[in-house]
Amino acid sequence: MPTKSDLFIIVFSLVVKLPAQFLDAVVPFEFDNAPELKKIKSEYFLTGNSSQLPSDILVDGAAIRFSASQKTSIWIQFLEANGNWTKKRKAKIFYEPNSDRFIASILDSTLSKILKIKYEAKSSGRITFISAGVYDRTDKDISVNNEKIYPLSAKLGVDKPVIISRKEWGARNPKYDYSNHPYFDKMTLHHAAGWAAKTLDEGKAAVKSIQDFHQDGRGWSDIGYHFLVDMAGNIYQGRPETVLGAHVGGANTGNIGVCLLGCYHPPESSIPCYDEMSYNSEQSLIKLYAWISDTYGVEPKLLKGHRDYFGTTSCPGNNVWSMLPSLRAEISLFIMYGFQPTRFALFQNYPNPFNSSTTLHYDLPEPSKVSITIYDIIGNEVIRLIDKDQHYGYKKIVWNGQNKNGKLVSPGVYFFKAELGPLTETRKMTLMK
Protein backbone atom coordinates (compact mmCIF):
# COMPACT_ATOMS: atom_id res chain seq x y z
CA MET A 1 0.00 0.00 0.00
CA PRO A 2 1.37 3.45 -0.86
CA THR A 3 2.13 5.79 2.00
CA LYS A 4 0.94 9.36 2.28
CA SER A 5 4.31 10.49 0.98
CA ASP A 6 3.87 8.29 -2.05
CA LEU A 7 0.43 9.48 -2.90
CA PHE A 8 -1.06 12.83 -3.81
CA ILE A 9 -4.24 13.66 -5.65
CA ILE A 10 -4.80 16.56 -7.98
CA VAL A 11 -8.34 17.30 -9.08
CA PHE A 12 -8.58 19.29 -12.27
CA SER A 13 -11.27 21.96 -12.45
CA LEU A 14 -10.61 22.61 -16.11
CA VAL A 15 -13.00 20.07 -17.59
CA VAL A 16 -16.53 19.43 -16.52
CA LYS A 17 -18.33 21.12 -19.38
CA LEU A 18 -16.62 19.99 -22.57
CA PRO A 19 -16.19 22.51 -25.40
CA ALA A 20 -17.86 20.83 -28.35
CA GLN A 21 -15.05 21.18 -30.82
CA PHE A 22 -12.71 18.29 -30.23
CA LEU A 23 -12.54 16.67 -33.66
CA ASP A 24 -14.59 16.42 -36.81
CA ALA A 25 -14.46 12.66 -36.45
CA VAL A 26 -16.29 12.38 -33.11
CA VAL A 27 -19.40 13.38 -31.19
CA PRO A 28 -18.16 15.12 -28.00
CA PHE A 29 -19.37 14.13 -24.56
CA GLU A 30 -19.03 15.39 -20.99
CA PHE A 31 -17.67 13.94 -17.76
CA ASP A 32 -19.60 13.82 -14.49
CA ASN A 33 -16.55 14.85 -12.49
CA ALA A 34 -13.22 16.39 -13.24
CA PRO A 35 -10.50 13.86 -14.10
CA GLU A 36 -8.45 12.70 -11.13
CA LEU A 37 -4.66 12.50 -11.27
CA LYS A 38 -2.76 10.36 -8.76
CA LYS A 39 0.94 9.78 -8.31
CA ILE A 40 2.00 6.47 -6.82
CA LYS A 41 5.76 6.31 -6.34
CA SER A 42 7.21 7.23 -9.74
CA GLU A 43 4.08 6.74 -11.88
CA TYR A 44 1.09 8.94 -12.66
CA PHE A 45 -2.45 7.62 -13.01
CA LEU A 46 -5.38 9.56 -14.50
CA THR A 47 -8.97 8.30 -14.52
CA GLY A 48 -12.25 9.66 -15.80
CA ASN A 49 -15.89 8.57 -16.12
CA SER A 50 -18.26 10.05 -18.67
CA SER A 51 -21.76 11.27 -18.05
CA GLN A 52 -24.65 9.59 -19.82
CA LEU A 53 -24.07 9.51 -23.56
CA PRO A 54 -26.69 10.86 -26.00
CA SER A 55 -29.43 8.30 -26.49
CA ASP A 56 -29.52 8.68 -30.28
CA ILE A 57 -25.87 7.74 -30.85
CA LEU A 58 -24.90 4.24 -31.97
CA VAL A 59 -21.33 4.03 -30.77
CA ASP A 60 -18.57 2.12 -32.51
CA GLY A 61 -15.61 3.56 -30.62
CA ALA A 62 -14.13 6.53 -28.81
CA ALA A 63 -11.27 9.01 -29.03
CA ILE A 64 -9.78 10.87 -26.06
CA ARG A 65 -7.19 13.63 -26.29
CA PHE A 66 -4.47 14.05 -23.67
CA SER A 67 -1.20 15.85 -23.17
CA ALA A 68 1.70 14.13 -21.44
CA SER A 69 5.40 14.73 -20.96
CA GLN A 70 6.28 11.03 -21.15
CA LYS A 71 5.12 7.91 -22.95
CA THR A 72 1.63 7.01 -21.81
CA SER A 73 -0.67 3.98 -21.97
CA ILE A 74 -4.46 4.39 -22.09
CA TRP A 75 -7.19 1.82 -21.38
CA ILE A 76 -10.86 2.42 -22.25
CA GLN A 77 -14.09 0.64 -21.23
CA PHE A 78 -17.70 0.98 -22.41
CA LEU A 79 -20.89 0.53 -20.35
CA GLU A 80 -23.36 -1.39 -22.51
CA ALA A 81 -27.15 -1.13 -22.42
CA ASN A 82 -27.34 -4.43 -20.48
CA GLY A 83 -25.52 -2.75 -17.57
CA ASN A 84 -22.22 -4.58 -18.09
CA TRP A 85 -18.85 -2.95 -18.69
CA THR A 86 -16.81 -4.27 -21.60
CA LYS A 87 -13.37 -5.67 -20.98
CA LYS A 88 -10.69 -3.03 -20.44
CA ARG A 89 -8.88 -2.48 -23.74
CA LYS A 90 -5.64 -0.70 -24.52
CA ALA A 91 -6.12 2.19 -26.93
CA LYS A 92 -4.10 3.03 -30.03
CA ILE A 93 -2.08 6.22 -29.64
CA PHE A 94 -1.81 8.91 -32.34
CA TYR A 95 0.66 11.72 -31.63
CA GLU A 96 0.46 15.26 -32.95
CA PRO A 97 3.84 16.22 -34.45
CA ASN A 98 5.87 18.83 -32.56
CA SER A 99 3.52 18.60 -29.60
CA ASP A 100 3.00 16.76 -26.32
CA ARG A 101 -0.62 16.05 -27.29
CA PHE A 102 -1.96 12.74 -28.53
CA ILE A 103 -5.22 10.92 -29.18
CA ALA A 104 -6.10 7.56 -27.66
CA SER A 105 -8.52 5.69 -29.90
CA ILE A 106 -10.63 2.51 -29.73
CA LEU A 107 -12.67 1.32 -32.72
CA ASP A 108 -15.03 -1.61 -32.20
CA SER A 109 -17.70 -2.52 -34.74
CA THR A 110 -19.38 -4.88 -32.23
CA LEU A 111 -20.46 -1.97 -30.01
CA SER A 112 -23.89 -0.44 -30.41
CA LYS A 113 -25.89 1.15 -27.61
CA ILE A 114 -23.36 2.51 -25.11
CA LEU A 115 -24.39 4.33 -21.94
CA LYS A 116 -21.06 5.55 -20.53
CA ILE A 117 -17.30 5.46 -21.05
CA LYS A 118 -14.43 5.42 -18.60
CA TYR A 119 -10.68 5.53 -19.10
CA GLU A 120 -7.48 4.89 -17.18
CA ALA A 121 -4.16 6.46 -18.13
CA LYS A 122 -0.71 5.47 -16.87
CA SER A 123 2.46 7.50 -17.46
CA SER A 124 5.91 8.11 -16.03
CA GLY A 125 5.24 11.86 -16.32
CA ARG A 126 2.33 14.20 -15.74
CA ILE A 127 -0.70 13.62 -17.93
CA THR A 128 -3.63 15.95 -18.58
CA PHE A 129 -7.05 15.16 -20.01
CA ILE A 130 -8.11 17.57 -22.77
CA SER A 131 -11.34 16.40 -24.42
CA ALA A 132 -13.18 13.32 -25.63
CA GLY A 133 -15.73 12.06 -28.10
CA VAL A 134 -17.37 8.92 -29.43
CA TYR A 135 -17.51 7.57 -32.95
CA ASP A 136 -21.01 7.56 -34.41
CA ARG A 137 -21.70 4.37 -36.32
CA THR A 138 -23.92 6.27 -38.75
CA ASP A 139 -21.05 8.62 -39.71
CA LYS A 140 -19.54 6.30 -42.29
CA ASP A 141 -16.94 6.64 -45.00
CA ILE A 142 -18.23 4.11 -47.52
CA SER A 143 -18.49 3.61 -51.24
CA VAL A 144 -22.04 4.23 -52.41
CA ASN A 145 -21.80 4.72 -56.15
CA ASN A 146 -19.53 4.39 -59.13
CA GLU A 147 -20.84 7.34 -61.09
CA LYS A 148 -17.92 9.33 -62.45
CA ILE A 149 -18.18 13.08 -62.06
CA TYR A 150 -15.94 15.34 -64.03
CA PRO A 151 -15.19 18.96 -63.13
CA LEU A 152 -17.30 21.54 -64.88
CA SER A 153 -15.63 23.74 -67.40
CA ALA A 154 -14.22 26.78 -65.65
CA LYS A 155 -16.63 29.64 -65.99
CA LEU A 156 -14.12 32.43 -65.67
CA GLY A 157 -10.87 30.52 -65.79
CA VAL A 158 -9.68 30.94 -62.18
CA ASP A 159 -6.19 29.46 -61.95
CA LYS A 160 -5.65 26.46 -59.72
CA PRO A 161 -3.37 27.44 -56.83
CA VAL A 162 -0.16 25.59 -56.03
CA ILE A 163 -1.12 22.40 -54.15
CA ILE A 164 1.26 19.98 -52.42
CA SER A 165 0.42 16.57 -53.84
CA ARG A 166 -0.30 13.43 -51.85
CA LYS A 167 3.01 11.97 -53.02
CA GLU A 168 4.89 15.01 -51.78
CA TRP A 169 3.49 14.85 -48.24
CA GLY A 170 3.82 11.07 -48.10
CA ALA A 171 0.19 9.97 -48.21
CA ARG A 172 -0.72 6.34 -47.74
CA ASN A 173 -3.02 4.70 -50.25
CA PRO A 174 -6.74 4.63 -49.41
CA LYS A 175 -7.89 1.44 -47.72
CA TYR A 176 -10.72 0.92 -50.20
CA ASP A 177 -12.31 2.54 -53.22
CA TYR A 178 -13.63 6.07 -53.04
CA SER A 179 -17.22 7.05 -53.76
CA ASN A 180 -17.65 9.79 -56.38
CA HIS A 181 -19.76 12.89 -55.76
CA PRO A 182 -23.01 12.73 -57.76
CA TYR A 183 -23.06 16.54 -57.74
CA PHE A 184 -21.38 19.53 -56.08
CA ASP A 185 -23.39 21.92 -53.91
CA LYS A 186 -21.43 22.58 -50.70
CA MET A 187 -18.10 23.94 -49.47
CA THR A 188 -17.08 23.62 -45.82
CA LEU A 189 -14.26 25.10 -43.73
CA HIS A 190 -12.86 23.27 -40.70
CA HIS A 191 -10.01 23.68 -38.28
CA ALA A 192 -7.89 20.84 -36.98
CA ALA A 193 -8.33 21.84 -33.29
CA GLY A 194 -4.59 21.12 -33.02
CA TRP A 195 -1.94 19.96 -35.48
CA ALA A 196 -0.62 23.52 -35.87
CA ALA A 197 1.93 23.91 -38.64
CA LYS A 198 3.93 27.01 -39.57
CA THR A 199 6.30 25.55 -42.16
CA LEU A 200 6.13 23.14 -45.08
CA ASP A 201 7.90 20.39 -43.15
CA GLU A 202 5.58 20.84 -40.16
CA GLY A 203 2.59 20.85 -42.49
CA LYS A 204 3.59 17.59 -44.17
CA ALA A 205 4.03 15.93 -40.77
CA ALA A 206 0.68 17.27 -39.51
CA VAL A 207 -1.27 16.11 -42.57
CA LYS A 208 0.37 12.69 -42.37
CA SER A 209 -0.55 12.43 -38.68
CA ILE A 210 -4.19 13.35 -39.39
CA GLN A 211 -4.34 10.71 -42.13
CA ASP A 212 -2.96 8.10 -39.73
CA PHE A 213 -5.63 8.94 -37.17
CA HIS A 214 -8.45 8.95 -39.72
CA GLN A 215 -7.38 5.63 -41.24
CA ASP A 216 -6.16 3.69 -38.20
CA GLY A 217 -8.11 5.39 -35.42
CA ARG A 218 -11.44 6.28 -37.01
CA GLY A 219 -11.32 3.41 -39.49
CA TRP A 220 -11.92 5.51 -42.60
CA SER A 221 -10.55 4.76 -46.02
CA ASP A 222 -8.44 7.92 -46.13
CA ILE A 223 -7.94 11.35 -44.64
CA GLY A 224 -11.39 12.91 -44.34
CA TYR A 225 -10.67 16.34 -45.88
CA HIS A 226 -10.13 17.24 -49.53
CA PHE A 227 -7.61 20.01 -48.80
CA LEU A 228 -5.65 21.27 -45.80
CA VAL A 229 -3.95 24.66 -45.36
CA ASP A 230 -1.14 25.49 -42.93
CA MET A 231 -0.24 28.83 -41.33
CA ALA A 232 2.39 29.52 -43.99
CA GLY A 233 -0.29 29.28 -46.68
CA ASN A 234 0.79 25.91 -48.08
CA ILE A 235 -2.15 23.93 -49.52
CA TYR A 236 -2.14 20.11 -49.28
CA GLN A 237 -4.24 17.70 -51.31
CA GLY A 238 -6.20 15.36 -49.05
CA ARG A 239 -8.44 12.86 -50.80
CA PRO A 240 -9.40 13.95 -54.37
CA GLU A 241 -12.06 16.67 -54.31
CA THR A 242 -14.17 14.72 -56.84
CA VAL A 243 -14.89 11.98 -54.26
CA LEU A 244 -16.91 11.98 -51.06
CA GLY A 245 -15.01 13.13 -48.00
CA ALA A 246 -15.55 12.28 -44.33
CA HIS A 247 -15.71 15.66 -42.65
CA VAL A 248 -19.39 16.55 -42.04
CA GLY A 249 -21.29 13.43 -41.01
CA GLY A 250 -24.68 13.45 -42.72
CA ALA A 251 -23.67 16.10 -45.26
CA ASN A 252 -20.62 14.77 -47.10
CA THR A 253 -22.32 14.31 -50.47
CA GLY A 254 -21.53 17.18 -52.81
CA ASN A 255 -19.39 18.78 -50.09
CA ILE A 256 -15.75 19.81 -50.64
CA GLY A 257 -14.04 20.15 -47.27
CA VAL A 258 -11.00 22.24 -46.39
CA CYS A 259 -9.23 22.07 -43.02
CA LEU A 260 -7.15 24.91 -41.58
CA LEU A 261 -4.31 23.49 -39.48
CA GLY A 262 -4.19 24.91 -35.96
CA CYS A 263 -6.66 25.55 -33.13
CA TYR A 264 -8.86 28.62 -33.51
CA HIS A 265 -11.41 28.39 -30.70
CA PRO A 266 -10.40 30.37 -27.57
CA PRO A 267 -12.91 28.75 -25.16
CA GLU A 268 -10.84 25.58 -25.34
CA SER A 269 -8.64 26.51 -22.36
CA SER A 270 -6.95 23.19 -21.70
CA ILE A 271 -4.68 23.45 -24.74
CA PRO A 272 -3.17 26.42 -26.59
CA CYS A 273 -6.16 27.28 -28.76
CA TYR A 274 -5.85 30.95 -29.55
CA ASP A 275 -4.58 30.88 -33.12
CA GLU A 276 -5.55 33.70 -35.43
CA MET A 277 -5.83 33.12 -39.16
CA SER A 278 -2.56 34.23 -40.74
CA TYR A 279 -2.43 36.48 -43.78
CA ASN A 280 -0.87 33.67 -45.83
CA SER A 281 -3.58 31.20 -44.77
CA GLU A 282 -6.33 33.66 -45.62
CA GLN A 283 -4.91 34.38 -49.08
CA SER A 284 -4.53 30.67 -49.81
CA LEU A 285 -8.09 29.92 -48.67
CA ILE A 286 -9.46 32.67 -50.93
CA LYS A 287 -7.51 31.40 -53.94
CA LEU A 288 -8.42 27.77 -53.23
CA TYR A 289 -12.14 28.36 -52.71
CA ALA A 290 -12.27 30.68 -55.73
CA TRP A 291 -10.85 27.88 -57.88
CA ILE A 292 -13.22 25.29 -56.33
CA SER A 293 -16.20 27.58 -56.81
CA ASP A 294 -15.34 28.42 -60.41
CA THR A 295 -14.45 24.84 -61.36
CA TYR A 296 -17.25 22.92 -59.66
CA GLY A 297 -20.01 25.51 -59.84
CA VAL A 298 -20.48 26.02 -56.08
CA GLU A 299 -21.29 29.65 -55.35
CA PRO A 300 -19.13 31.34 -52.66
CA LYS A 301 -22.26 32.18 -50.63
CA LEU A 302 -22.64 28.43 -49.99
CA LEU A 303 -19.38 28.26 -48.02
CA LYS A 304 -20.14 27.21 -44.43
CA GLY A 305 -18.28 26.38 -41.27
CA HIS A 306 -18.68 22.86 -39.87
CA ARG A 307 -20.81 24.23 -36.98
CA ASP A 308 -23.38 25.60 -39.45
CA TYR A 309 -24.75 22.15 -40.29
CA PHE A 310 -25.99 20.41 -37.15
CA GLY A 311 -24.72 22.53 -34.28
CA THR A 312 -22.79 19.69 -32.62
CA THR A 313 -19.37 21.35 -32.85
CA SER A 314 -17.75 24.76 -32.58
CA CYS A 315 -15.49 23.96 -35.57
CA PRO A 316 -13.89 25.89 -37.30
CA GLY A 317 -13.52 27.87 -34.07
CA ASN A 318 -14.72 31.37 -33.25
CA ASN A 319 -11.60 33.05 -34.62
CA VAL A 320 -12.20 31.55 -38.08
CA TRP A 321 -15.98 31.30 -38.13
CA SER A 322 -16.32 35.05 -37.55
CA MET A 323 -14.33 35.65 -40.75
CA LEU A 324 -16.60 33.58 -43.01
CA PRO A 325 -18.72 36.54 -44.26
CA SER A 326 -15.62 38.45 -45.37
CA LEU A 327 -14.12 35.28 -46.88
CA ARG A 328 -17.24 34.72 -48.99
CA ALA A 329 -17.06 38.31 -50.23
CA GLU A 330 -13.33 38.09 -51.01
CA ILE A 331 -13.81 34.80 -52.86
CA SER A 332 -16.54 36.34 -55.02
CA LEU A 333 -14.37 39.37 -55.79
CA PHE A 334 -11.42 37.16 -56.65
CA ILE A 335 -13.50 35.09 -59.08
CA MET A 336 -14.87 38.16 -60.84
CA TYR A 337 -11.94 40.53 -60.84
CA GLY A 338 -8.96 39.08 -59.08
CA PHE A 339 -8.01 41.39 -56.25
CA GLN A 340 -5.18 43.44 -54.87
CA PRO A 341 -3.12 42.02 -51.99
CA THR A 342 -3.41 43.94 -48.75
CA ARG A 343 0.20 43.66 -47.62
CA PHE A 344 3.73 42.86 -48.79
CA ALA A 345 4.43 39.15 -48.35
CA LEU A 346 7.06 36.60 -49.35
CA PHE A 347 6.16 32.90 -49.50
CA GLN A 348 8.38 29.86 -49.26
CA ASN A 349 9.57 28.62 -52.64
CA TYR A 350 7.81 25.57 -54.07
CA PRO A 351 8.77 22.84 -54.50
CA ASN A 352 11.37 22.73 -51.76
CA PRO A 353 13.60 20.74 -51.91
CA PHE A 354 13.76 20.79 -55.73
CA ASN A 355 15.94 19.19 -58.40
CA SER A 356 15.50 21.31 -61.52
CA SER A 357 13.51 24.48 -60.91
CA THR A 358 11.47 26.14 -58.17
CA THR A 359 8.99 29.01 -58.03
CA LEU A 360 9.11 31.97 -55.66
CA HIS A 361 5.77 33.65 -54.86
CA TYR A 362 5.31 37.14 -53.41
CA ASP A 363 2.56 39.76 -52.97
CA LEU A 364 2.71 43.45 -53.80
CA PRO A 365 -0.16 45.61 -52.49
CA GLU A 366 1.09 48.59 -54.52
CA PRO A 367 3.57 49.37 -57.33
CA SER A 368 7.00 48.75 -55.83
CA LYS A 369 10.70 48.22 -56.45
CA VAL A 370 11.41 44.47 -56.35
CA SER A 371 14.79 42.82 -55.94
CA ILE A 372 15.26 39.06 -55.49
CA THR A 373 18.75 37.59 -55.21
CA ILE A 374 19.99 34.02 -54.74
CA TYR A 375 23.01 33.38 -52.46
CA ASP A 376 25.00 30.25 -51.70
CA ILE A 377 25.52 28.98 -48.17
CA ILE A 378 28.64 31.15 -47.57
CA GLY A 379 26.94 34.31 -48.79
CA ASN A 380 28.22 34.59 -52.36
CA GLU A 381 25.73 36.00 -54.85
CA VAL A 382 24.63 33.32 -57.32
CA ILE A 383 22.15 35.27 -59.45
CA ARG A 384 19.83 38.25 -59.21
CA LEU A 385 16.49 37.06 -60.53
CA ILE A 386 14.79 40.44 -60.66
CA ASP A 387 15.67 44.05 -59.93
CA LYS A 388 13.00 46.42 -61.24
CA ASP A 389 9.74 48.20 -60.51
CA GLN A 390 6.59 46.07 -60.70
CA HIS A 391 2.86 46.74 -60.69
CA TYR A 392 0.80 45.49 -57.71
CA GLY A 393 -0.55 41.95 -57.62
CA TYR A 394 0.26 38.31 -56.89
CA LYS A 395 3.66 37.66 -58.35
CA LYS A 396 5.93 34.70 -59.01
CA ILE A 397 9.31 34.06 -60.52
CA VAL A 398 11.10 30.82 -61.41
CA TRP A 399 14.70 29.92 -60.65
CA ASN A 400 16.07 27.17 -62.88
CA GLY A 401 19.10 26.39 -60.73
CA GLN A 402 21.50 28.37 -62.92
CA ASN A 403 23.95 31.07 -61.88
CA LYS A 404 24.39 34.46 -63.53
CA ASN A 405 26.67 32.83 -66.14
CA GLY A 406 23.96 30.38 -67.19
CA LYS A 407 25.64 27.35 -65.59
CA LEU A 408 23.88 24.87 -63.32
CA VAL A 409 24.93 25.24 -59.69
CA SER A 410 25.89 22.39 -57.42
CA PRO A 411 23.31 20.69 -55.18
CA GLY A 412 23.12 22.15 -51.70
CA VAL A 413 21.52 24.80 -49.51
CA TYR A 414 20.83 28.24 -50.97
CA PHE A 415 19.11 31.40 -49.75
CA PHE A 416 16.91 33.89 -51.56
CA LYS A 417 16.67 37.46 -50.33
CA ALA A 418 13.67 39.49 -51.39
CA GLU A 419 13.34 43.26 -51.11
CA LEU A 420 9.69 44.10 -51.74
CA GLY A 421 9.10 47.79 -51.17
CA PRO A 422 9.69 48.23 -47.42
CA LEU A 423 9.81 44.45 -46.76
CA THR A 424 13.11 42.56 -46.68
CA GLU A 425 13.08 38.82 -45.98
CA THR A 426 15.39 35.86 -46.53
CA ARG A 427 14.35 32.20 -46.95
CA LYS A 428 16.29 28.94 -47.23
CA MET A 429 15.88 26.39 -50.00
CA THR A 430 17.57 23.14 -51.00
CA LEU A 431 18.65 22.03 -54.47
CA MET A 432 18.82 18.23 -54.81
CA LYS A 433 20.65 16.14 -57.38
Secondary structure as GFF3:
##gff-version 3
##sequence-region A 1 433
A	DSSP	beta_strand	7	11	.	.	.	ID=ss1
A	DSSP	beta_strand	27	28	.	.	.	ID=ss2
A	DSSP	beta_strand	36	40	.	.	.	ID=ss3
A	DSSP	beta_strand	43	49	.	.	.	ID=ss4
A	DSSP	beta_strand	59	68	.	.	.	ID=ss5
A	DSSP	beta_strand	72	80	.	.	.	ID=ss6
A	DSSP	beta_strand	89	90	.	.	.	ID=ss7
A	DSSP	beta_strand	92	95	.	.	.	ID=ss8
A	DSSP	beta_strand	101	107	.	.	.	ID=ss9
A	DSSP	beta_strand	114	123	.	.	.	ID=ss10
A	DSSP	beta_strand	127	136	.	.	.	ID=ss11
A	DSSP	alpha_helix	166	169	.	.	.	ID=ss12
A	DSSP	beta_strand	186	191	.	.	.	ID=ss13
A	DSSP	alpha_helix	200	212	.	.	.	ID=ss14
A	DSSP	pi_helix	213	217	.	.	.	ID=ss15
A	DSSP	beta_strand	227	229	.	.	.	ID=ss16
A	DSSP	beta_strand	235	237	.	.	.	ID=ss17
A	DSSP	beta_strand	255	260	.	.	.	ID=ss18
A	DSSP	alpha_helix	279	296	.	.	.	ID=ss19
A	DSSP	three_ten_helix	300	302	.	.	.	ID=ss20
A	DSSP	beta_strand	303	305	.	.	.	ID=ss21
A	DSSP	alpha_helix	307	310	.	.	.	ID=ss22
A	DSSP	alpha_helix	318	321	.	.	.	ID=ss23
A	DSSP	alpha_helix	324	337	.	.	.	ID=ss24
A	DSSP	beta_strand	345	346	.	.	.	ID=ss25
A	DSSP	beta_strand	358	364	.	.	.	ID=ss26
A	DSSP	beta_strand	368	376	.	.	.	ID=ss27
A	DSSP	beta_strand	381	390	.	.	.	ID=ss28
A	DSSP	beta_strand	393	399	.	.	.	ID=ss29
A	DSSP	beta_strand	412	420	.	.	.	ID=ss30
A	DSSP	beta_strand	423	431	.	.	.	ID=ss31
###
